[in-house]
């Protein structure tokens, strides 16, 4: 049971980190207009790919992905109602509107930004208590002092059990 619980916690942590990674990726939204007559749309971003559709000049498309000199586009539904996804060459379109969301840099230090408010933390587990100062480089030293005091009382910090002589 303990192993299953640990496995579930690790699986949840993996999913959260994946979700965080995906959420924080650079995304782009573009509105493009076909600028050439009969623009070719292949299924892959390569000149040697077969053509799955052609679009007339002036067709407006949305693109959410770009790769090299290609935009990935969702084509309007055809006569049979089927929607296809393909690629169009950057040279065949004019970008009308582009909105790019850059990933957030959570560790970026801003000039003149907030530097703290003297927050103090106490970590405790049972009878053990580790007081710390402001959350900065000095907190590590205060933690080590508390850990040394507990180890001096005969507690093996690695095993979590009292040391017997």
C-alpha positions, -999 to +999 in steps of 0.1 A: +000+000+000+028+024+009+045+017-025+013+024-044+008+057-025+044+068-033+039+058-069+007+079-071+024+109-056+053+106-081+029+102-110+009+133-098+042+153-096+051+142-131+017+153-144+019+187-127+054+193-140+043+184-175+013+207-173+035+235-160+059+229-189+031+229-215+014+259-200+046+280-200+056+274-236+058+302-261+025+303-281+016+323-312-016+332-328-015+345-364-041+357-388-027+353-424-040+360-459-030+340-490-012+364-513-007+342-544-031+325-568-037+288-560-014+285-529-004+248-524-011+232-491+009+200-484+004+178-453+040+183-442+062+214-441+083+203-471+083+213-508+084+176-519+052+167-500+021+160-521-005+188-523-037+181-504-055+214-513-050+247-531-064+280-518-073+311-538-057+345-533-073+364-504-083+334-483-079+343-445-065+316-423-055+312-386-021+297-377-010+286-343+023+270-352+052+278-374+082+257-384+110+273-404+094+289-435+060+273-430+028+280-411+005+252-400-031+260-409-065+245-404-083+247-438-120+257-440-144+227-444-147+214-479-179+206-498-182+173-479-176+191-445-142+176-439-116+199-422-080+193-430-048+205-414-018+214-436+011+237-441+015+268-462+047+285-473+056+318-456+063+332-490+027+325-501+010+345-473+009+379-457+007+381-419-021+403-409-020+400-372+004+382-349+002+378-311+030+359-294+029+350-257+064+345-243+069+321-215+070+336-180+105+338-164+097+332-128+133+337-117+139+370-134+151+397-110+136+431-118+154+463-110+139+480-080+114+452-074+101+438-042+128+424-020+109+409+009+091+419+040+111+402+068+091+370+066+101+343+091+094+306+088+094+278+114+096+243+102+084+218+127+078+181+130+068+167+163+092+180+190+118+192+165+117+229+154+140+247+130+137+284+134+149+305+105+154+342+097+145+360+066+143+338+035+177+344+022+212+329+024+211+332+062+182+308+066+204+278+055+228+286+084+200+288+110+186+255+097+220+238+100+223+250+137+189+235+144+198+202+127+231+200+146+213+206+179+189+177+171+218+154+160+236+162+193+205+147+212+212+113+195+188+115+165+202+100+132+188+126+108+193+103+078+173+074+092+149+094+113+154+070+143+171+075+176+207+063+177+213+035+202+247+030+218 
